[in-house]
Amino acid sequence: MSDVPLSAPDSHGPEDIEAVAVRHPGRWVASAIVLLLAVAIVNSMATNPRFGWGQVGHFLFDHRITSGVVVTIELTVAAQALGIVLGVLLAVMRLSPNPLVAGGSWLYVWFFRGTPVLVQILFWYNIGALYPSIHLGIPFGPQFVAINANSLVTPFLTVALGLGLNEGAYMSEIVRAGIISVDEGQTEAALSLGMTRLQTMRRIVLPQAMRVIIPPTGNETISMLKTTSLAFVVAGADLLSAAENIAGANFEPIQLLIVASIWYLVLTSVLYVGQYYLERYYARGSSRELPPTPLQRIRRGVFSVRHDPVALGPLGPLGGVERHEGGSIR
Amino acid sequence: MTASAPMVKAEGVHKRFGRLEVLRGISLEVARGEVMCIIGPSGSGKSTFLRAINHLEKINRGRLWVDGELVGYREHGGKLHELPDREVAKRRAEIGMVFQRFNLFPHKTALENVIEAPRLVRGGARAAATEEATTLLRRVGLSDKLASYPSQLSGGQQQRVAIARALAMKPKLMLFDEPTSALDPELVGDVLDVMRDLAREGMTMIVVTHEIGFAREVADALVFMDEGVIVESGDPREVLANPRHERTKLFLSKVL
């Protein structure tokens, strides 16, 4: 047996395959049509003077618009943060073995998913009619503070509260799906190590649930950013309200809607990037090696060009020492 | 608790899932430092019994003690009172468990997997926990895999991390639920070696397994379970060589 040579990987076999690719005439036709349509649209937008691109450029960085952008961002952050916190709370409640706690969560979701968010915002806006003053204290017990409702519910608070409470209902379903997606064995392993239920949820289950929770949450946040434009109905100070205010004075509604749209596009694009990196963070351990980010790819590309001379080694025309000196002379 | 009490004692343990009776009166004792192997066909209730020992399953009838303390309950005035979550967790912390599917935390590296519970449950400094974990991972032959995520490890390596993770809590009892059943045959040996070392160091162990060879060599006691009852038990060499019961003979003829 020992005389039989071990089979070694052969490196002298036939060379790599270089086959002629299949032709796809259909794809070429489709590409031509897409390109033609794109050119037609751009041409129409550029040559139709009624678009008023000059006015668009003029208002794009108008201070009323930019402060509207800031309010829109603030509203999005406030409402989405409230939604996420509520969502986690409601999801954990929903999974509670206590039927009253789980039922309470179910009822909340049923109510807030079942009514239009616009109705909810208008409702909060008019809350003063229902409760002229708001008291803080223990139910049926002593009261500590009384506040006039009309002075409390500013347009900002109305919209943030309305959108946030509504978002909580949707986020709870997303979080619940994430929690359920984590293997039961993870909980068992954590419990067997002596962790309490709360520690298990916080340290083991939720971080893993994040992989499932983040993509739809990104979706929700992008949707939230645009839904803040409903602040328009309660005279908010957000991006769309600001644009409409200007349009109401200068009668150029199209130009200002374009301005608002450009800003909404910029903001959602920023959210795309944020979501991408958040997803990568929570993908730790899930795949053997994550593909490089676009930034890493660019950096690697630049460095690989710059470092090429090193491959020549110390005997190359650019020795390591010389190279460093060259750098310092410059 | 008391030095004389057995590490594990079961008395007439019953467990039902709905109408299905999985355990139908299990009584046994495991002494301090003893290694007990439980064998039997699938569905015989071996895993359920093992999980009952650290209260992952609540038993319906009978009594179960670990180190002289009732599992999951407190007896007061002739009645059983359920223990609060925190108390149950405290008792579980002293019992290590190793699962068939490893159940490593996939979002944590091997080192983080081992550190997590000691840090969270016992508190204490990170540096000390890291040192302890590094020692444990070296002991199971994985000192070069500290920074690897579970998905980067083979099944055998994952199971050895899982054993190190359980040992990090300094348990007085180790439960193994078919630790090698999900492994490629060539990886089984490494895991069994670690378990053999552990037994030699005097750890009290209950091992649900299909590794008859391991049971014969390492176990002090062998239990054969079928349909929720203990059919036969005793010295492993004796039981394996001369099974007295027909069902034991039938089972052994299939696995040996």
Chai-1 contact restraints between the chains, C-beta under 6 A:
chainA,res_idxA,chainB,res_idxB,connection_type,confidence,min_distance_angstrom,max_distance_angstrom,comment,restraint_id
A,G185,B,R101,contact,1.0,0.0,6.0,A-B,restraint_1
A,G185,B,N103,contact,1.0,0.0,6.0,A-B,restraint_2
A,E188,B,L56,contact,1.0,0.0,6.0,A-B,restraint_3
A,A189,B,N103,contact,1.0,0.0,6.0,A-B,restraint_4
A,S192,B,N54,contact,1.0,0.0,6.0,A-B,restraint_5
A,S192,B,R92,contact,1.0,0.0,6.0,A-B,restraint_6
A,S192,B,M97,contact,1.0,0.0,6.0,A-B,restraint_7
A,L193,B,A117,contact,1.0,0.0,6.0,A-B,restraint_8
A,G194,B,A89,contact,1.0,0.0,6.0,A-B,restraint_9
A,G194,B,R92,contact,1.0,0.0,6.0,A-B,restraint_10
A,G194,B,A93,contact,1.0,0.0,6.0,A-B,restraint_11
A,G194,B,V121,contact,1.0,0.0,6.0,A-B,restraint_12
A,T196,B,D85,contact,1.0,0.0,6.0,A-B,restraint_13
A,T196,B,R86,contact,1.0,0.0,6.0,A-B,restraint_14
A,T196,B,A89,contact,1.0,0.0,6.0,A-B,restraint_15
A,R197,B,D85,contact,1.0,0.0,6.0,A-B,restraint_16
A,Q199,B,L120,contact,1.0,0.0,6.0,A-B,restraint_17
A,I204,B,F105,contact,1.0,0.0,6.0,A-B,restraint_18
A,P207,B,H107,contact,1.0,0.0,6.0,A-B,restraint_19
A,Q208,B,H107,contact,1.0,0.0,6.0,A-B,restraint_20
A,R284,B,H107,contact,1.0,0.0,6.0,A-B,restraint_21
A,G285,B,P106,contact,1.0,0.0,6.0,A-B,restraint_22
A,G285,B,H107,contact,1.0,0.0,6.0,A-B,restraint_23
A,G285,B,Y149,contact,1.0,0.0,6.0,A-B,restraint_24
A,G285,B,S151,contact,1.0,0.0,6.0,A-B,restraint_25
A,R288,B,Q152,contact,1.0,0.0,6.0,A-B,restraint_26
